[in-house]
Amino acid sequence: MKKYYIISVIALLLITAGICYFAIPRKCGLTKETGYKASEVIQKASDIVENKKEDKAAGEFVAISETYACGIKRMGKTYAQTQVKAVYDNYSIMYTITFDKSMKVVETYKKVIKDDSK
């Protein structure tokens, strides 16, 4: 009985580890194989950020100061993920935007970056 219990627990742990490994996002390049061009992904994300008018507390939009793009493989699918830092009068916001193969937005995250030097 103990032997059966130990084998069941080990099998369950192995299955759980396999599922977690498959679900965790892994970075990959934006190459021809992935179907994304870094310049197009960054331009689309920058356009989205520049057109956002929702954050009144941040003040007037000044500029985009930093951009970054990479590929993400998750659950067997490949996505393009960008980070765009937008500078406003009162503080900056780092937007993380994820696109699918048809360049539709899949996820968006926003992080406020307060600058004490202002």
C-alpha positions in Angstrom: 0.0 0.0 0.0 2.8 2.4 0.9 4.6 1.6 -2.4 1.4 2.4 -4.4 1.0 5.7 -2.5 4.6 6.8 -3.2 4.4 5.9 -6.9 1.1 7.9 -7.2 2.6 11.0 -5.5 5.7 10.9 -7.7 3.6 10.5 -10.9 1.4 13.4 -9.8 4.4 15.6 -9.1 5.9 14.7 -12.6 2.6 15.5 -14.3 2.3 18.8 -12.4 6.0 19.8 -13.3 5.3 19.0 -17.0 2.2 21.2 -17.1 4.0 24.1 -15.3 7.0 23.9 -17.7 4.6 24.0 -20.7 2.7 27.0 -19.2 5.6 29.2 -18.1 6.4 31.8 -20.8 9.9 31.6 -22.4 11.6 34.3 -24.3 12.5 33.9 -28.0 13.7 36.2 -30.7 11.5 38.2 -33.1 12.7 36.5 -36.3 11.2 35.2 -39.5 10.4 31.9 -37.9 8.2 33.6 -35.3 6.5 35.8 -37.9 7.1 39.1 -36.2 9.2 42.1 -37.1 10.6 44.1 -34.1 10.1 47.4 -35.9 6.4 46.7 -36.6 5.7 45.5 -33.1 7.4 48.5 -31.5 5.6 50.9 -33.9 2.2 49.4 -33.1 2.8 49.5 -29.4 4.0 53.1 -29.6 0.9 54.1 -31.5 -1.3 52.5 -28.9 0.5 54.3 -26.0 0.5 57.7 -27.8 -3.3 57.4 -28.4 -4.1 56.6 -24.7 -5.8 59.6 -23.1 -7.2 57.9 -20.0 -4.5 58.8 -17.4 -5.4 62.4 -16.3 -3.2 62.2 -13.2 -0.1 61.7 -15.2 -0.5 65.0 -17.0 0.2 65.8 -20.6 2.0 63.2 -22.7 5.6 64.3 -23.4 7.4 61.5 -25.3 8.2 57.8 -25.5 11.7 57.4 -24.0 12.4 53.6 -24.1 11.1 50.7 -26.2 11.9 47.0 -26.1 10.5 44.0 -27.9 10.9 40.2 -27.7 9.1 37.0 -28.5 7.3 34.9 -25.9 6.4 31.3 -26.2 3.6 30.2 -23.9 1.3 27.2 -24.1 2.6 26.3 -27.5 1.9 29.7 -29.0 4.3 32.5 -29.9 3.5 36.1 -29.0 5.3 39.4 -29.5 5.8 41.4 -26.2 6.8 45.0 -26.0 7.6 47.4 -23.2 7.2 51.1 -23.9 8.1 53.8 -21.4 5.9 56.9 -21.9 7.0 60.1 -20.2 4.2 62.5 -18.9 4.4 65.8 -17.1 3.9 64.3 -13.6 5.5 60.8 -13.9 6.3 58.1 -16.4 4.4 54.9 -17.2 5.9 51.6 -18.4 3.4 49.8 -20.7 3.8 46.1 -21.4 1.8 45.1 -24.4 1.5 41.6 -25.9 0.3 40.8 -29.4 -0.8 37.6 -31.1 0.1 36.6 -34.7 -2.6 38.9 -36.2 -1.2 41.8 -34.2 -4.2 42.0 -31.9 -3.6 43.0 -28.3 -3.7 40.0 -26.0 -2.5 41.5 -22.7 -1.6 44.9 -21.4 0.0 45.9 -18.1 0.8 49.4 -16.8 3.4 50.3 -14.1 3.7 53.9 -12.8 7.3 55.0 -12.5 7.6 58.1 -10.2 10.6 60.3 -10.8 11.7 62.1 -7.7 13.9 64.5 -9.6 10.9 66.4 -11.0 
